[in-house]
């Protein structure tokens, strides 16, 4: 669980930093901004998927009970 949090934190902070420094670069501004946005989105997907009760698990339904399939 702690490793998942570390991966999330690195992707989250790294994505924000990349998006923040992209406007000051002379070249490759769009590429750096896109990389930062991708890292930020990956961090959100990582933390939603992590854990026993991950938000994107197909076996979970809305009320938290067992699935009907």
PLY file of the C-alpha trace (Angstrom):
ply
format ascii 1.0
element vertex 69
property float x
property float y
property float z
element edge 68
property int vertex1
property int vertex2
end_header
0.00 0.00 0.00
2.82 2.41 0.79
4.48 1.68 -2.57
1.23 2.53 -4.34
1.12 5.85 -2.51
4.73 6.63 -3.42
4.07 5.87 -7.10
0.94 8.03 -6.96
2.77 10.91 -5.29
5.67 10.85 -7.76
3.33 10.83 -10.76
1.05 13.51 -9.26
3.77 15.97 -8.23
5.84 15.22 -11.33
2.88 15.91 -13.59
2.14 19.21 -11.90
5.79 20.24 -12.10
6.00 19.34 -15.79
2.86 21.32 -16.58
4.20 24.24 -14.55
7.59 24.47 -16.23
6.31 23.90 -19.76
5.46 27.55 -20.41
9.00 28.68 -19.65
10.76 26.33 -22.05
11.97 27.68 -25.39
11.28 24.41 -27.25
8.95 21.44 -26.85
6.38 23.28 -24.74
3.45 21.23 -26.01
5.32 17.95 -25.57
6.32 18.72 -21.96
2.81 19.94 -21.11
1.28 16.80 -22.64
3.71 14.61 -20.71
2.74 16.39 -17.49
-0.94 15.99 -18.23
-0.44 12.29 -18.99
1.49 11.79 -15.73
-1.23 13.59 -13.78
-3.96 11.44 -15.38
-1.97 8.26 -14.75
-1.61 9.21 -11.09
-5.38 9.60 -10.76
-5.97 6.27 -12.49
-3.32 4.58 -10.30
-4.82 5.75 -7.01
-8.37 4.90 -8.10
-7.29 1.37 -8.99
-5.12 0.74 -5.91
-6.38 -0.93 -2.79
-8.87 -3.66 -2.01
-11.86 -1.47 -2.69
-10.54 0.28 -5.78
-13.06 2.52 -7.50
-12.56 0.87 -10.89
-12.95 -2.79 -9.90
-15.57 -4.54 -12.01
-16.59 -6.87 -9.19
-17.83 -3.95 -7.07
-21.27 -2.52 -7.65
-22.70 0.78 -6.43
-23.86 -0.39 -3.02
-20.61 -2.21 -2.23
-22.22 -5.65 -2.11
-21.32 -8.65 -4.22
-21.87 -8.38 -7.95
-24.81 -10.16 -9.57
-22.87 -11.60 -12.51
0 1
1 2
2 3
3 4
4 5
5 6
6 7
7 8
8 9
9 10
10 11
11 12
12 13
13 14
14 15
15 16
16 17
17 18
18 19
19 20
20 21
21 22
22 23
23 24
24 25
25 26
26 27
27 28
28 29
29 30
30 31
31 32
32 33
33 34
34 35
35 36
36 37
37 38
38 39
39 40
40 41
41 42
42 43
43 44
44 45
45 46
46 47
47 48
48 49
49 50
50 51
51 52
52 53
53 54
54 55
55 56
56 57
57 58
58 59
59 60
60 61
61 62
62 63
63 64
64 65
65 66
66 67
67 68
